[in-house]
Amino acid sequence: MKKESPNSKIWEALSALADNRVEKFSENEYHVTSSDYSKAYTVIAEKDTYSSNDNATYWQHYAGYPILAVWMLEKKAEPNAVLLPLFANIPW
C-alpha cells in the first residue's frame, strides 16, 4: 500500500467483524459485506500480500476496511474483544 489507512477504516473493519460480515470463502479468498448489505468486496490473501476490490484499496492505495477486517480475522491485528460489540450495527 502506498498510504496509511485512516483510523475510520479500522472502525469500519471492527464493525464488519462485530456484525459477522467477514466470510472466508476459500483458502485465500474472503468476502466482506458492506454495512447496508448492498455491496460485497473480495479480499485475496497470498502469503503476506492482500488485495481487495473496495474503493479505498483500489483507488486510494491504502488498506481499506475489508483488508483490515481480514487481518483481524486472521489474528494479524487483534481487536479488543470487549470493545468489539460496541461497533455492531453501525451504518457506515
N, CA and C of each residue as an Amber inpcrd file, in Angstrom:
protein
   276
   0.8310000  -1.1760000   0.0000000   0.0000000   0.0000000   0.0000000
   0.8810000   1.2460000   0.0000000   0.3960000   2.2640000  -0.6220000
   1.1730000   3.4970000  -0.7300000   0.9320000   4.4580000   0.4260000
  -0.2220000   4.3220000   1.0940000  -0.5770000   5.2450000   2.1720000
  -1.0120000   4.4630000   3.4030000  -1.0130000   5.1530000   4.5290000
  -1.5220000   4.5740000   5.7710000  -3.0400000   4.7000000   5.7900000
  -3.7090000   3.6760000   6.2880000  -5.1720000   3.6990000   6.3670000
  -5.6420000   4.6940000   7.4150000  -6.6980000   5.4580000   7.1220000
  -7.2660000   6.3520000   8.1370000  -7.8590000   5.5390000   9.2920000
  -7.8900000   6.1270000  10.4710000  -8.4700000   5.4500000  11.6450000
  -9.8960000   4.9930000  11.4000000 -10.6550000   5.7560000  10.6370000
 -12.0520000   5.3930000  10.3900000 -12.1720000   4.0320000   9.7090000
 -11.1810000   3.6430000   8.9240000 -11.2140000   2.3340000   8.2690000
 -11.0350000   1.2060000   9.2840000 -10.2900000   1.4680000  10.3430000
 -10.1470000   0.4860000  11.4190000 -11.4940000   0.2910000  12.1030000
 -12.1940000   1.3800000  12.3410000 -13.5100000   1.2890000  12.9850000
 -14.5050000   0.5400000  12.0940000 -14.4450000   0.8000000  10.7940000
 -15.3120000   0.0720000   9.8580000 -14.9900000  -1.4170000   9.8650000
 -13.7100000  -1.7540000   9.9380000 -13.3090000  -3.1590000   9.9910000
 -13.8390000  -3.8210000  11.2650000 -13.7440000  -3.1260000  12.3850000
 -14.2840000  -3.6420000  13.6420000 -15.7840000  -3.8770000  13.5230000
 -16.4660000  -2.9710000  12.8670000 -17.9020000  -3.0980000  12.6570000
 -18.2280000  -4.3270000  11.8030000 -17.4490000  -4.5510000  10.7550000
 -17.6710000  -5.7310000   9.9030000 -17.5080000  -7.0180000  10.7100000
 -16.5120000  -7.0490000  11.5900000 -16.3210000  -8.2260000  12.4480000
 -17.4600000  -8.3710000  13.4490000 -17.8490000  -7.2710000  14.0660000
 -18.9190000  -7.3120000  15.0710000 -20.2370000  -7.8010000  14.4760000
 -20.4610000  -7.4760000  13.2010000 -21.7000000  -7.8760000  12.5220000
 -21.5720000  -9.2040000  11.7820000 -20.4320000  -9.8600000  11.9140000
 -20.1870000 -11.1340000  11.2200000 -20.3500000 -11.0090000   9.7080000
 -19.8030000  -9.9170000   9.1540000 -19.8980000  -9.6740000   7.7140000
 -18.6260000 -10.0600000   6.9690000 -17.7370000 -10.8010000   7.6330000
 -16.4960000 -11.2650000   7.0070000 -16.5780000 -12.7840000   6.9120000
 -16.4730000 -13.2970000   5.6960000 -16.6170000 -14.7320000   5.4750000
 -15.4070000 -15.2640000   4.7080000 -14.8430000 -16.3340000   5.2200000
 -13.7580000 -16.9950000   4.4990000 -14.3930000 -17.8790000   3.4430000
 -14.1140000 -17.5700000   2.1790000 -14.7500000 -18.2450000   1.0600000
 -13.9380000 -19.4510000   0.5930000 -12.6300000 -19.3100000   0.6130000
 -11.7330000 -20.4170000   0.2490000 -10.4160000 -20.2050000   0.9940000
  -9.4160000 -20.9830000   0.6610000  -8.1470000 -20.9130000   1.3830000
  -7.5580000 -19.5050000   1.4050000  -7.6770000 -18.7680000   0.3130000
  -7.0830000 -17.4320000   0.2630000  -8.0650000 -16.3500000  -0.1830000
  -9.3490000 -16.6230000  -0.1290000 -10.3520000 -15.6400000  -0.5520000
 -11.3830000 -15.4060000   0.5490000 -11.6450000 -14.1380000   0.7800000
 -12.6310000 -13.7150000   1.7720000 -13.6520000 -12.8060000   1.1060000
 -14.8680000 -12.8100000   1.6400000 -15.8920000 -11.8750000   1.1880000
 -16.3000000 -11.0250000   2.3870000 -16.3500000  -9.7170000   2.1660000
 -16.7250000  -8.7700000   3.2200000 -17.9090000  -7.9730000   2.7010000
 -19.0030000  -8.0030000   3.4390000 -20.2290000  -7.3190000   3.0360000
 -20.2890000  -5.9370000   3.6750000 -20.7940000  -4.9720000   2.9220000
 -20.9170000  -3.5980000   3.4260000 -21.9610000  -3.5300000   4.5440000
 -21.9280000  -2.4500000   5.3080000 -22.8170000  -2.3210000   6.4690000
 -24.2910000  -2.2620000   6.0950000 -24.6150000  -1.8170000   4.8800000
 -26.0200000  -1.8070000   4.4560000 -26.3590000  -3.0270000   3.6030000
 -25.4160000  -3.9500000   3.5060000 -25.5730000  -5.2160000   2.7900000
 -25.8370000  -5.0430000   1.2940000 -25.4980000  -3.8940000   0.7410000
 -25.7290000  -3.6570000  -0.6830000 -24.5350000  -4.0220000  -1.5520000
 -23.3600000  -4.1820000  -0.9340000 -22.1460000  -4.4950000  -1.6890000
 -21.3770000  -5.5960000  -0.9730000 -20.6090000  -6.3320000  -1.7570000
 -19.7060000  -7.3330000  -1.1910000 -18.3510000  -7.1400000  -1.8400000
 -17.3280000  -7.1820000  -1.0330000 -15.9670000  -6.9960000  -1.5160000
 -15.2080000  -8.3090000  -1.3810000 -14.2810000  -8.5280000  -2.2820000
 -13.4490000  -9.7270000  -2.2660000 -12.0430000  -9.3390000  -1.8240000
 -11.5300000 -10.0860000  -0.8810000 -10.1450000  -9.9070000  -0.4270000
  -9.3930000 -11.1900000  -0.7690000  -8.2840000 -11.0350000  -1.4520000
  -7.4250000 -12.1570000  -1.7900000  -6.1540000 -12.0450000  -0.9450000
  -5.8380000 -13.1260000  -0.2370000  -4.6470000 -13.1660000   0.6120000
  -3.6870000 -14.1970000   0.0390000  -2.5240000 -13.7360000  -0.3940000
  -1.4960000 -14.6350000  -0.9190000  -0.2010000 -14.3450000  -0.1810000
   0.1670000 -15.2620000   0.7080000   1.3050000 -15.0860000   1.6060000
   1.0860000 -13.8220000   2.4270000   1.9480000 -12.8320000   2.2970000
   1.7820000 -11.5780000   3.0480000   1.2770000 -10.4450000   2.1640000
   0.6660000 -10.7790000   1.0350000   0.1310000  -9.7760000   0.1210000
  -1.3840000  -9.8910000   0.0830000  -2.0490000  -8.7550000   0.2580000
  -3.5080000  -8.7200000   0.2770000  -3.9950000  -7.7350000  -0.7780000
  -5.0590000  -8.1070000  -1.4520000  -5.6780000  -7.2050000  -2.4180000
  -7.1810000  -7.2370000  -2.2030000  -7.8370000  -6.1590000  -2.6130000
  -9.2810000  -6.0560000  -2.4520000  -9.8420000  -5.1550000  -3.5450000
 -11.1120000  -5.3500000  -3.8520000 -11.7540000  -4.5270000  -4.8620000
 -12.5910000  -3.3960000  -4.2540000 -12.3630000  -3.0680000  -2.9810000
 -13.0640000  -1.9280000  -2.3960000 -12.4200000  -0.6270000  -2.8890000
 -13.1810000   0.4470000  -2.8860000 -12.7160000   1.7200000  -3.4460000
 -11.4680000   2.2720000  -2.7800000 -11.3830000   2.1930000  -1.4730000
 -10.2270000   2.7520000  -0.7630000  -8.9430000   2.0440000  -1.1940000
  -8.9890000   0.7320000  -1.2320000  -7.7950000  -0.0220000  -1.6220000
  -7.4620000   0.2050000  -3.0890000  -8.4730000   0.1180000  -3.9250000
  -8.2540000   0.1940000  -5.3670000  -7.8370000   1.5890000  -5.8360000
  -8.5470000   2.6190000  -5.3670000  -8.3090000   3.9750000  -5.8700000
  -7.3980000   4.8120000  -4.9900000  -7.4720000   4.6380000  -3.6750000
  -6.6990000   5.4840000  -2.7640000  -5.3720000   4.8520000  -2.3470000
  -5.2020000   3.5880000  -2.6550000  -3.9420000   2.8700000  -2.4140000
  -3.5630000   2.7490000  -0.9380000  -4.5660000   2.5490000  -0.0840000
  -4.3110000   2.1480000   1.2890000  -5.2280000   0.9760000   1.6040000
  -4.9020000   0.2480000   2.6430000  -5.7180000  -0.9120000   3.0110000
  -7.0860000  -0.4420000   3.4800000  -8.1110000  -0.7660000   2.7000000
  -9.4790000  -0.4260000   3.0690000  -9.9850000  -1.3430000   4.1670000
 -11.1830000  -1.0520000   4.6530000 -11.6850000  -1.8290000   5.7870000
 -11.8300000  -3.3200000   5.5010000 -12.1110000  -3.7500000   4.2570000
 -12.1790000  -5.2020000   4.0510000 -10.8460000  -5.9090000   4.3360000
  -9.7370000  -5.3300000   3.9000000  -8.4350000  -5.9280000   4.1880000
  -8.1480000  -5.8820000   5.6830000  -8.4290000  -4.7680000   6.3270000
  -8.1920000  -4.6540000   7.7710000  -9.0280000  -5.6820000   8.5380000
 -10.2660000  -5.8970000   8.1090000 -11.1240000  -6.8830000   8.7740000
 -10.5590000  -8.2940000   8.6150000 -10.0290000  -8.6040000   7.4380000
  -9.4260000  -9.9200000   7.2260000  -8.1830000 -10.0720000   8.0970000
  -7.3590000  -9.0340000   8.1810000  -6.1860000  -9.0990000   9.0590000
  -6.6170000  -9.4140000  10.4870000  -7.6840000  -8.7670000  10.9330000
  -8.1720000  -9.0060000  12.2930000  -8.7000000 -10.4290000  12.4340000
  -9.4090000 -10.9010000  11.4280000  -9.9400000 -12.2620000  11.4610000
  -8.8030000 -13.2860000  11.4970000  -7.7370000 -13.0140000  10.7600000
  -6.5730000 -13.9020000  10.7330000  -5.6430000 -13.6980000  11.9290000
  -5.9980000 -12.8060000  12.8170000  -5.2140000 -12.5150000  14.0220000
  -3.8800000 -11.8410000  13.7280000  -3.7560000 -11.1710000  12.5960000
  -2.5490000 -10.3810000  12.2970000  -2.6330000  -9.0370000  13.0200000
  -3.8300000  -8.6300000  13.3470000  -4.1010000  -7.4450000  14.1640000
  -5.3090000  -7.8210000  15.0140000  -5.1120000  -7.9340000  16.3090000
  -6.1990000  -8.4200000  17.1560000  -7.0180000  -7.2840000  17.7610000
  -8.3360000  -7.2960000  17.4940000  -9.2020000  -6.2860000  18.1020000
  -9.4580000  -6.6130000  19.5730000  -9.7830000  -5.6060000  20.3260000
 -10.1370000  -5.7960000  21.7270000 -11.5330000  -6.4170000  21.7840000
 -11.6200000  -7.6540000  22.2590000 -12.8840000  -8.3890000  22.2860000
 -13.9510000  -7.6980000  23.1300000 -13.5490000  -6.9480000  24.1300000
 -14.5050000  -6.2460000  24.9870000 -15.1570000  -5.0930000  24.2190000
 -14.3880000  -4.4310000  23.3710000 -14.9040000  -3.2860000  22.6270000
 -15.6510000  -3.6720000  21.3590000 -15.3950000  -4.8480000  20.8340000
 -15.9690000  -5.2540000  19.5610000 -17.4920000  -5.0990000  19.4910000
 -18.2660000  -5.5050000  20.5000000 -19.7260000  -5.3470000  20.4280000
 -20.1880000  -3.8880000  20.2880000 -19.3630000  -2.9390000  20.6940000
 -19.7330000  -1.5350000  20.5830000 -19.7870000  -1.0710000  19.1300000
 -19.1870000  -1.8300000  18.2310000 -19.1470000  -1.4670000  16.8200000
 -20.2170000  -2.1720000  15.9850000 -21.0980000  -2.9150000  16.6350000
 -22.1490000  -3.6380000  15.9010000 -23.2350000  -2.6910000  15.4070000
 -23.7680000  -3.0240000  14.2620000 -24.9370000  -2.3370000  13.6770000
 -24.7230000  -0.8490000  13.4140000 -23.5560000  -0.4850000  12.9690000
 -23.2860000   0.9080000  12.6060000 -23.3990000   1.0530000  11.0920000
 -24.3020000   1.8980000  10.6160000 -24.4840000   2.0630000   9.1580000
 -23.4650000   3.0390000   8.5710000 -22.3390000   2.5230000   8.1400000
 -21.2840000   3.3720000   7.5900000 -21.7120000   3.9410000   6.2640000
